[in-house]
Amino acid sequence: MKAAVLYERNAPLVVEEVELAPPGPGEVQVKLAASGVCHSDVHHWRQELGTPLPAVLGHEGAGVVEAVGPGVTRVRPGDHVIIAFGPKCGECFYCLRGMPHLCTPPGGPPLSQRLRKGDLLITQAFGVGSYAERTTVPANNVVPIPQDVPLASAALIACGVATGVGAVINTARVEPGASVVVIGTGGVGLNVVQGARLAGAAKIIAVDILDHKLELAEQFGATHLINSRREDPVERVRALTGGLGADYAFEVIGLPQTILQAYESVRKGGVAVIVGVASMEARIELSPLMMMRTGRTLMGCAYGSTRPQVDFPRLIALYQAGRLKLDELISRRFSLEEINEAFHALEAGQVARGVVVYGNP
């Protein structure tokens, strides 16, 4: 099959023929229909974040089950599925407490190397490797969906939608009537905006440096827009909230300066949530005394605190009810051979979400 292989950081991905191992016990082989192009993939392309090279990136995939290994009963060939990334062992401390987004299998997560080119083993990044025509993953990581849901739209639930909406609903638990700031309105940020709208937030303040992204955020539910190139976002947020600051702020970029902006944008007792992926070297400086005096909370959000087997079907139901925008997130479709162009379009801020499609999903 064809896959886009990363051999060197910052170098173009190479689309070439590779071999995929058949599903073993507890595994599922999926013929991919679509894979979203996410900033997390770009981060792994640009810098070392724990994925050994060579690797096939991609973690936002959906497709059709082609084969199942021994012991698999939850899905069967022909089922349409979304693939959740990362380990989901079902047995560790976190999985047993309903927090599979923090799954820590005993002995550490297994390295996913079901791909090879001759004698060379190739890592499946995030345990998925969806920039390929097929993938083999644990059955615990696939979630069946109705066959009438477009797979290109469903693929976005695998990361961007689940992370953004989940950050609001699951992690921060925003209540109706709250004021919310969203710093960064790319693919995940737009879904934080959607999550705030679904939660019943009264004010949803979108912050970005690109006007066309802010206009898109307004279409997804933002009530106020701030271009941080032209005005100080912290001062503007305070002005919009009676001088207090917002109840919640979500940073969806991963930069120290915007994380601090999010923290400084919330009121006393408010909550700032880090959703964006920062570099491993990034650091921020906060005053413990001021944290104590203001009662502000700065918290992290991994994968929107998502429980895929529970949350993916709920998100699909909201989409089918017309309450969650998925189709509108797709700005452009790319072939696998255009994967490097897709990365550049994402970095340039030209797309809300680009999607690599295989066939006609």
C-alpha positions in Angstrom: 0.0 0.0 0.0 1.0 3.7 -0.2 2.0 5.7 2.8 3.6 9.1 3.4 6.9 8.3 5.3 8.8 10.9 7.4 12.5 10.1 7.3 14.0 13.4 8.5 12.6 16.3 10.6 11.6 19.3 8.4 12.1 17.3 5.3 9.3 16.5 2.8 7.3 13.3 3.5 8.0 10.6 0.9 4.9 8.8 -0.6 5.9 5.3 -1.3 5.0 1.6 -1.1 5.2 0.0 2.3 4.0 -3.3 3.8 1.4 -3.5 6.5 1.2 -6.4 8.9 -2.2 -8.2 9.1 -4.2 -7.8 12.3 -3.1 -9.9 15.2 -5.1 -10.9 18.3 -7.2 -8.0 19.4 -6.4 -5.9 16.4 -8.3 -4.4 13.4 -7.2 -3.5 9.9 -9.0 -0.4 8.6 -9.1 0.8 5.0 -8.8 4.6 5.5 -11.3 6.9 3.7 -9.9 10.1 5.1 -7.4 11.7 7.5 -7.5 15.2 8.9 -4.3 17.2 8.8 -3.7 18.4 12.3 -1.1 20.8 13.9 0.1 17.9 16.1 1.3 16.1 13.0 3.2 19.3 12.0 4.8 19.5 15.4 6.1 15.9 15.0 7.3 16.8 11.5 9.1 19.9 12.8 10.6 18.6 16.1 11.3 15.5 18.2 8.3 14.8 20.3 8.8 11.1 21.0 8.1 9.5 17.7 11.0 7.5 16.4 11.8 7.9 12.7 11.1 6.7 10.1 7.4 7.2 10.8 4.0 7.5 9.1 2.3 10.5 10.7 -1.5 11.1 10.9 -3.9 10.4 13.7 -7.2 11.8 12.7 -8.6 8.9 10.6 -11.8 7.2 9.7 -12.5 4.3 7.3 -14.0 0.9 6.8 -12.9 -2.3 8.7 -11.3 -4.8 6.3 -10.2 -7.5 8.6 -10.2 -8.4 12.3 -7.8 -10.4 14.3 -8.6 -13.3 16.7 -10.7 -12.3 19.7 -12.3 -9.2 18.1 -16.0 -9.2 18.4 -16.9 -5.5 18.8 -16.5 -4.7 15.1 -16.6 -6.7 11.9 -15.5 -6.3 8.3 -17.6 -3.6 6.6 -18.2 -1.5 9.7 -17.5 2.2 9.4 -15.3 3.4 12.2 -13.4 6.4 13.7 -10.0 5.7 15.0 -9.0 7.1 18.4 -5.2 7.7 18.8 -3.0 6.7 21.7 -3.0 3.7 23.9 -6.4 2.6 25.3 -5.5 -0.5 27.3 -8.6 -0.6 29.5 -6.6 -2.0 32.4 -4.4 0.8 33.8 -5.1 3.1 36.7 -6.6 5.8 34.4 -8.6 3.6 32.1 -10.3 1.9 35.1 -11.3 5.4 36.3 -12.8 6.5 33.0 -9.9 8.6 31.9 -8.5 6.7 28.8 -7.0 10.0 27.5 -4.4 9.5 30.2 -3.9 5.8 29.6 -0.6 4.5 30.9 -0.2 0.8 30.2 1.9 -1.2 32.6 5.4 -1.2 31.2 4.7 1.8 28.9 2.7 1.9 25.6 3.9 -0.5 23.0 5.8 1.0 20.0 3.5 0.7 17.0 5.6 -0.8 14.2 3.3 -2.8 12.1 4.7 -1.1 9.0 7.9 -2.0 7.2 9.8 -1.2 4.0 11.9 -4.3 3.3 13.8 -4.9 6.5 13.2 -1.3 7.8 10.6 -1.0 10.5 8.4 2.2 10.3 6.7 3.7 13.3 2.9 4.4 13.2 2.8 7.8 14.9 0.2 8.2 17.7 -0.4 4.4 17.2 -2.4 5.2 14.1 -0.3 6.4 11.1 -3.3 7.6 9.1 -1.3 9.1 6.2 -1.6 5.7 4.5 -4.2 3.8 2.6 -4.6 1.3 5.5 -3.7 0.9 9.1 -3.8 -1.8 11.7 -4.7 -0.7 15.2 -6.0 -2.2 18.5 -9.8 -2.9 18.4 -10.1 -0.8 21.6 -9.2 2.2 19.4 -12.0 2.0 16.9 -15.5 3.3 17.4 -18.3 2.2 15.0 -20.4 4.9 13.5 -23.6 4.9 11.2 -22.8 4.2 7.6 -24.6 7.3 6.4 -22.2 9.7 8.1 -19.6 11.0 5.6 -16.3 9.5 6.6 -14.3 12.7 5.7 -16.3 14.6 8.2 -16.3 11.8 10.8 -12.5 11.7 10.6 -12.3 15.1 12.2 -13.9 13.8 15.4 -10.9 11.6 16.0 -8.9 14.6 17.2 -9.8 18.2 16.4 -13.5 18.0 17.3 -13.2 15.7 20.3 -10.3 17.8 21.7 -11.9 21.2 21.2 -15.4 20.3 22.3 -14.1 18.0 25.0 -11.9 20.8 26.4 -15.0 22.8 27.2 -17.5 20.1 28.1 -15.3 17.5 29.8 -12.2 19.3 31.0 -13.3 22.7 32.1 -17.0 21.9 32.4 -18.2 25.3 31.3 -21.6 26.1 32.6 -24.5 28.0 30.8 -24.2 31.7 30.9 -20.4 31.7 31.3 -17.9 34.0 29.4 -15.3 32.2 27.4 -12.1 33.3 25.6 -10.6 31.2 22.8 -7.1 32.1 21.8 -6.3 30.6 18.5 -9.1 29.8 16.0 -7.6 27.0 13.9 -9.2 23.6 13.5 -9.1 22.8 17.2 -9.9 26.4 18.3 -13.0 26.4 16.2 -14.2 23.3 18.0 -13.6 25.0 21.4 -15.8 27.7 20.1 -18.4 25.1 19.1 -18.1 23.5 22.5 -18.7 26.8 24.3 -21.8 27.3 22.2 -23.0 23.8 23.0 -22.4 24.5 26.7 -24.5 27.6 26.6 -21.8 30.2 27.1 -23.2 33.7 26.9 -20.0 35.4 25.6 -17.6 33.5 23.3 -14.6 35.8 22.6 -12.4 34.6 19.8 -8.8 35.8 19.5 -6.5 35.4 16.5 -4.1 37.4 14.3 -5.9 36.6 11.0 -9.2 38.2 10.2 -10.5 35.4 8.0 -10.0 33.0 10.8 -11.9 35.3 13.2 -14.8 35.5 10.6 -14.9 31.7 10.5 -15.0 31.6 14.3 -18.0 33.9 14.2 -19.8 31.4 11.9 -19.1 28.7 14.5 -20.5 30.6 17.4 -18.1 33.4 18.5 -20.0 36.5 19.8 -16.9 38.8 19.9 -13.8 39.0 17.8 -10.3 40.3 18.8 -7.4 40.6 16.3 -4.4 40.5 18.7 -2.2 42.2 16.1 -4.3 45.4 16.4 -5.3 45.4 20.1 -4.2 44.0 23.4 -6.4 40.9 23.9 -6.2 40.9 27.7 -7.3 44.5 28.0 -10.1 44.0 25.4 -11.4 40.9 27.2 -11.5 42.8 30.4 -13.4 45.6 28.7 -15.9 43.1 27.4 -16.4 41.5 30.8 -17.0 44.6 32.9 -13.4 44.8 34.0 -13.4 41.4 35.7 -12.0 39.1 33.0 -13.6 36.0 31.6 -14.8 32.9 33.5 -12.8 30.6 31.2 -10.0 31.0 28.7 -8.7 28.3 26.3 -5.2 28.6 24.7 -5.2 26.6 21.5 -1.8 27.5 20.0 0.9 26.2 22.4 3.1 29.3 22.8 4.2 30.6 26.2 3.1 34.2 25.5 -0.5 33.1 24.5 -0.7 30.7 27.5 0.1 33.7 29.7 -2.5 35.8 27.8 -5.1 33.1 28.5 -4.2 33.1 32.2 -4.3 36.9 32.5 -7.6 37.0 30.6 -9.6 35.2 33.3 -11.1 36.8 36.4 -10.3 36.0 40.0 -11.3 32.4 40.5 -11.3 31.9 36.7 -9.9 28.9 34.8 -7.4 29.0 32.0 -6.9 25.8 30.0 -3.9 24.8 27.9 -5.1 22.9 24.8 -2.4 23.8 22.3 0.7 21.6 21.9 3.8 23.4 23.1 7.4 22.4 22.4 9.1 20.3 25.0 11.4 23.3 25.8 8.7 25.8 26.3 8.4 27.4 29.8 6.2 30.0 31.4 6.7 32.1 34.6 3.9 32.6 37.0 3.8 34.2 40.5 2.7 31.7 43.1 1.7 34.6 45.3 -0.6 36.0 42.7 -2.0 32.6 42.0 -2.8 32.2 45.7 -4.3 35.7 45.9 -6.4 35.6 42.8 -7.5 31.9 43.0 -7.0 31.5 39.3 -6.5 28.0 37.9 -4.2 27.0 35.1 -4.9 23.5 33.9 -3.9 21.2 31.1 -6.2 19.4 28.7 -5.1 16.2 27.0 -7.3 15.0 24.1 -10.3 16.9 25.5 -10.5 14.4 28.4 -12.2 12.3 25.8 -13.7 8.8 26.3 -13.9 7.8 22.7 -16.4 5.0 23.1 -18.8 7.4 24.9 -18.0 10.8 23.3 -17.6 9.9 19.6 -21.2 8.6 19.3 -22.4 11.7 21.2 -20.6 14.0 18.8 -22.0 12.1 15.8 -25.5 12.4 17.3 -25.0 16.2 17.6 -23.9 16.3 14.0 -26.9 14.4 12.8 -29.1 16.7 14.8 -27.6 19.7 13.1 -26.1 21.1 16.3 -22.4 20.3 15.5 -20.6 21.6 12.4 -18.4 19.0 10.8 -18.7 19.5 7.0 -18.1 23.2 7.4 -14.7 22.5 9.0 -13.3 21.1 5.8 -11.6 23.9 3.8 -9.8 21.7 1.3 -9.3 18.1 0.3 -5.9 16.7 -0.6 -4.7 13.5 -2.2 -2.0 11.5 -0.3 0.5 12.7 -2.9 -0.3 16.3 -1.8 0.5 15.7 1.9 3.4 18.2 1.9 1.2 20.8 0.3 -1.4 20.1 3.0 1.1 20.7 5.7 2.2 24.0 4.2 -1.4 25.2 3.8 -2.0 24.4 7.5 1.1 26.3 8.6 0.1 29.3 6.5 -3.3 29.5 8.1 -5.1 28.8 4.7 -7.4 26.1 6.0 -9.7 25.4 9.0 -9.0 21.8 8.4 -7.4 20.1 5.4 -8.4 16.5 4.8 -6.4 13.8 3.0 -9.0 11.6 1.2 -8.6 8.1 -0.2 -11.1 7.4 -3.0 -14.4 9.3 -2.6 -15.5 9.3 1.1 
